[in-house]
């Protein structure tokens, strides 16, 4: 594999975030761990889109934040307060973005 080829594949990170604030695309840039992951996989926050999943009626507690370029998706599945998988119907929505 040539240097830079790793940026040409779809990459999805799964991560927990703090419980203090509602999830947003700004988390990718403002949190050192997520920012490092974004750099590693070639994620571009300037062109990102957000699918939100409200597990709590008052705030966004899970989200899929992603960018797509030339059919290649880079993204984050983020959950507040825990690192757990989403409900099947939420995962189906994410799969719809990837296909």
C-alpha positions as CSV (number, residue, x, y, z in Angstrom):
1,X,0.0,0.0,0.0
2,X,1.4,3.4,-1.0
3,X,1.6,6.1,1.7
4,X,-1.8,7.9,1.8
5,X,-3.8,4.9,0.5
6,X,-5.1,4.5,4.0
7,X,-7.0,7.7,3.6
8,X,-8.9,6.2,0.6
9,X,-10.9,3.7,2.6
10,X,-14.1,4.1,4.6
11,X,-13.4,4.4,8.3
12,X,-15.8,4.7,11.2
13,X,-14.8,5.3,14.8
14,X,-16.9,4.4,17.8
15,X,-16.4,6.5,20.9
16,X,-17.9,7.7,24.1
17,X,-18.0,11.4,25.0
18,X,-18.5,13.3,28.2
19,X,-22.0,13.6,29.7
20,X,-21.9,17.4,30.3
21,X,-22.9,18.7,26.9
22,X,-25.1,17.8,24.0
23,X,-23.3,16.1,21.1
24,X,-22.4,18.2,18.0
25,X,-19.9,18.2,15.1
26,X,-17.8,20.6,17.1
27,X,-16.9,17.7,19.4
28,X,-14.6,16.3,16.7
29,X,-12.5,19.4,16.6
30,X,-12.6,20.4,20.3
31,X,-11.9,17.0,21.9
32,X,-8.2,15.9,21.6
33,X,-9.0,12.2,21.3
34,X,-11.5,12.7,18.6
35,X,-9.4,15.3,16.8
36,X,-6.5,12.8,16.8
37,X,-8.7,10.1,15.3
38,X,-10.0,12.5,12.7
39,X,-6.5,13.3,11.6
40,X,-5.6,9.6,11.5
41,X,-8.5,8.6,9.2
42,X,-8.6,11.8,7.1
43,X,-11.9,13.1,8.4
44,X,-12.8,16.6,7.2
45,X,-15.1,18.4,9.8
46,X,-15.6,21.3,7.4
47,X,-17.8,19.1,5.2
48,X,-19.4,17.0,7.9
49,X,-23.0,16.0,8.2
50,X,-24.8,14.8,11.4
51,X,-27.4,12.2,11.9
52,X,-28.8,12.6,15.5
53,X,-30.4,10.0,17.7
54,X,-32.3,11.4,20.7
55,X,-32.2,8.8,23.3
56,X,-33.1,11.5,25.9
57,X,-36.1,13.7,25.0
58,X,-34.2,16.9,25.9
59,X,-30.9,16.4,24.1
60,X,-28.9,14.6,21.4
61,X,-27.2,11.7,23.2
62,X,-26.0,9.7,20.2
63,X,-24.9,10.8,16.7
64,X,-23.2,9.7,13.5
65,X,-21.0,12.6,12.3
66,X,-19.6,11.9,8.9
67,X,-18.1,13.3,5.7
68,X,-18.1,11.8,2.3
69,X,-15.7,12.5,-0.6
70,X,-15.7,10.5,-3.9
71,X,-17.8,7.8,-2.3
72,X,-15.5,7.4,0.7
73,X,-17.1,7.9,4.1
74,X,-15.2,8.9,7.3
75,X,-17.2,9.2,10.4
76,X,-17.8,8.9,14.1
77,X,-20.5,7.1,16.0
78,X,-20.6,9.0,19.3
79,X,-22.5,8.3,22.5
80,X,-22.8,10.4,25.6
81,X,-21.6,8.8,28.9
82,X,-20.9,5.3,27.5
83,X,-19.4,3.3,24.7
84,X,-22.2,1.1,23.6
85,X,-23.8,0.1,20.3
86,X,-26.9,1.9,19.1
87,X,-30.3,0.4,18.6
88,X,-30.8,-1.6,15.4
89,X,-33.0,1.0,13.8
90,X,-30.3,3.7,14.3
91,X,-27.6,1.4,12.9
92,X,-29.8,0.8,9.8
93,X,-29.9,4.6,9.3
94,X,-26.1,4.7,9.4
95,X,-25.9,1.7,7.0
96,X,-28.1,3.7,4.6
97,X,-25.5,6.5,4.5
98,X,-22.7,4.0,3.9
99,X,-24.4,2.2,1.0
